[in-house]
Amino acid sequence: MSKLATVGIDLAKSVFQIHGIDKNGRVLVRRQLRRSQLLAFFQKQPQCLIGMEACAGSHDWGRRRQEMGHDVRLMPPSYVKPYVKDAADTAAICEAVTRPSMRFVAIKSEACSLALVLHRTRDFLVRQRT
């Protein structure tokens, strides 16, 4: 039985799409998971490369997967777009994360994310007042 080598995740509010391939490129997993099922799914999997589009929530999900020992890489959505062939974003994410020329976004720490929230809130309040 082959094991997952690379997984692409399309993040959403409640239902996430995942696409997983082995080292030979054969599709092993293509399914939807609810938010509550996502961490349990990855706890059962061996360490693998996980690709996600960078967004506000991806940093938190990335930190959680790194704690499990997975190699998590975030990519700007504009860099993933050229790999999209049809409506399957997850397959494109899975393909893009393996490209040697791909540039990645560093996963922000929890403290950094909190500081950014404070800065955005302050900017919003200043704009409201002026």
N, C-alpha and C positions, 0 to 999 in steps of 0.2 A: 504494500500500500504506500502510495506517495504521500509526502507531507507538504504542507503549504510552505512556499518559499516567499511569495509576495502577495500582499493583500491591498486592494484599493477600496477605500471607504468613501461613500458620498454621504456627508452629514446632512441631517435635516432636523426638524423639530422633534418628531416622535418616531418615525420609521427610517432606518438607515439601510442603504443598499451596500452590499459587500460583494467583491469579486476577488476570488483567490486562485492563484496558479501555482503549480509546482516548478521546480528548477528547469524543466524542459518546456515550459510554457503551456502545459495542458491545464484546462480549466477544471478545478476541483470543487469550487464553491461559487455559487451565484445565487444569492438569496436576500431577502429582507429580514432585518432584525429590529425589534422594538428597542427603545432606549434601555429598558431594564434587562434585556437579553445580551446586550453588546459586550459588557465586561465579562460575563460568564462564558461567552463564546471564546474570547481570547485567553481566558485562564486555562481552557482545555487545550489550546493550540501550542505547539512548540514555538520557540523563538523564530520570528520571521520579520521581513521588511514590510512595514505598513506605510502606505502613502495616503495623504489626505490633502484636499485643497485648504489653503490657509484662510481662516475666518476667525471670528471672535471666539467661537466655542472650540475650535480645533486645538488650541493650545492646552486647554484643560484635558481634552480627550487624549492628546499626545502625551502629556505628563503621566496620566493614568496607565497608558500602555507601556511607557518606558519603565515604570515601576515594576511591571511584570517581566521585564527583560527584552522586550521587542525593540527593534530598530525603527523608530518613527521619523518620517520625513514629511515636512509640510511644503507645499508648492503654491506659488501664486496662481490663482485661477486662470489668468491670461496665458500662463505658460502651459497649462494643461489643454486649453482650447484646441490647439492644432492636432491633438491626438484623438479628438472626438470624431468618430465615424458615423454614429447614429445617436439614438437617445441614451445609449449606455455610457454614462459618465464614469461609472466605476471601472469599466474596462480601460478607458482612456487614462484614468488616474493610475491604474495598475501598470500600464505600459509606460507612462511618463516617468514614474518614480525610478524605473530601472535604467533610464537613459543617462549615459556618462556626462552629457553636456548640460543636464538639468541643474538649475540653481534652486537652492532650497531656502526656506525661511527658518530661522532659529526658533525653537520652542521657548516661549517666554516663561519665566518662573512665576509662581503665584504672587510673590511680592511685586514683581514688575507689572503684572496685570492689574493688581490693586492700585498701584501708583498711577497707571494710565487712566483708570476709572476716575480717580480723584482729579486728575488734570482735566479730563473731559467734563466732569461735573462743574469744576470751577469755571472753565471756559463758557459753559452753558449759562451759568449764573451771571457772569460778567456781561455776556451778550444780552441777556434778558434785562439787565439793569440799565445798560447804555442805549 
